[in-house]
Amino acid sequence: MSSPLRIAVIEDEAPARRLLLRLLAELAPSAQVTAELETVAEAREFFARDATRVDLVLSDIRLSDGSALVLFEEGVIEAPVIFVTAYDAWIEQAFRHLSVDYLLKPIEREALERALAKRDRLERALGRRAFGRLEAGEAAGLLTRRPR
């Protein structure tokens, strides 16, 4: 039996965070939310000490103390990420990182379900250990492949 998916949520808006947590509980009931982070600073501190405790990140981009993209650009976070944001302005920049998907708020259940399924396909295709160590762009073909 495989270990449960460990997820970190980076979201500074409480209603959006609650919605993500509720949807995760419905769509991935065996998953464990290992961190709920609200700022770039909190995320930087958490990933400096606990990076190996996360298999997937769900992250807003525009946070109260700056852009979460800096965490990926600086290599602070090396886990795959589903970006969750109200703005489409950063989509190209987001996919330069280990982005599985880019969802626009308000988050719809079906959109998150598809993104989680895409993450599962990537893991099956690449293996659990390799999946977390992808370099940006390596999974481009897998990100757009549809399930058969």
KADAWO-V805813 format. One record per residue. N is the residue number from 1. SS is DSSP state (hx for helix, st for strand, lp for the rest). PHI is phi in whole degrees, 0 to 359 (* if undefined). PSI is psi in whole degrees, 0 to 359 (999 if undefined). Layout:
n=<N:N>
ss=<SS:SS>
phi=<PHI:PHI>
psi=<PSI:PSI>
This chain:
n=<1:2:3:4:5:6:7:8:9:10:11:12:13:14:15:16:17:18:19:20:21:22:23:24:25:26:27:28:29:30:31:32:33:34:35:36:37:38:39:40:41:42:43:44:45:46:47:48:49:50:51:52:53:54:55:56:57:58:59:60:61:62:63:64:65:66:67:68:69:70:71:72:73:74:75:76:77:78:79:80:81:82:83:84:85:86:87:88:89:90:91:92:93:94:95:96:97:98:99:100:101:102:103:104:105:106:107:108:109:110:111:112:113:114:115:116:117:118:119:120:121:122:123:124:125:126:127:128:129:130:131:132:133:134:135:136:137:138:139:140:141:142:143:144:145:146:147:148>
ss=<lp:lp:lp:lp:lp:st:st:st:st:st:lp:lp:lp:hx:hx:hx:hx:hx:hx:hx:hx:hx:hx:hx:hx:hx:hx:lp:lp:lp:lp:st:st:st:st:st:st:lp:lp:hx:hx:hx:hx:hx:hx:hx:hx:hx:hx:hx:hx:hx:hx:lp:lp:st:st:st:st:lp:lp:st:st:lp:lp:st:st:lp:hx:hx:hx:hx:hx:lp:lp:lp:lp:lp:lp:st:st:st:st:st:st:lp:lp:lp:lp:lp:hx:hx:hx:hx:lp:lp:lp:lp:st:st:st:st:st:st:lp:lp:lp:lp:hx:hx:hx:hx:hx:hx:hx:hx:hx:hx:hx:hx:hx:hx:hx:hx:hx:hx:lp:hx:hx:hx:hx:lp:lp:lp:lp:lp:lp:lp:lp:hx:hx:hx:hx:hx:lp:lp:lp:lp>
phi=<*:279:285:294:295:256:239:251:249:244:205:269:264:304:297:294:296:298:297:301:296:295:295:298:298:284:273:222:299:273:291:244:276:271:202:241:241:248:224:300:298:299:295:301:295:299:288:294:252:228:302:284:272:230:260:208:242:251:223:291:258:272:252:299:248:139:268:294:301:300:295:276:297:272:77:295:247:242:275:301:223:251:280:228:211:272:240:265:293:253:299:296:297:297:281:281:251:276:282:275:200:223:253:265:284:288:289:261:307:297:294:292:300:296:295:293:294:296:299:296:297:298:297:296:289:251:88:301:292:291:302:286:244:295:273:305:90:297:262:308:294:287:293:256:288:267:294:269>
psi=<134:157:155:150:129:122:136:134:125:104:124:349:116:315:320:320:316:319:313:315:320:315:320:319:324:315:332:67:336:352:153:124:109:345:140:110:144:344:165:318:314:317:318:315:314:311:338:328:338:30:326:354:11:128:337:143:134:118:131:162:310:105:168:333:16:192:129:341:330:328:327:321:324:357:14:319:125:8:155:151:143:112:139:109:161:355:139:3:338:13:316:315:321:322:2:351:197:49:125:320:170:105:137:140:150:139:130:143:313:323:316:322:316:319:319:323:322:318:319:319:318:316:316:320:325:346:146:316:315:327:318:354:19:143:153:132:342:328:14:314:324:331:333:354:137:147:151:999>
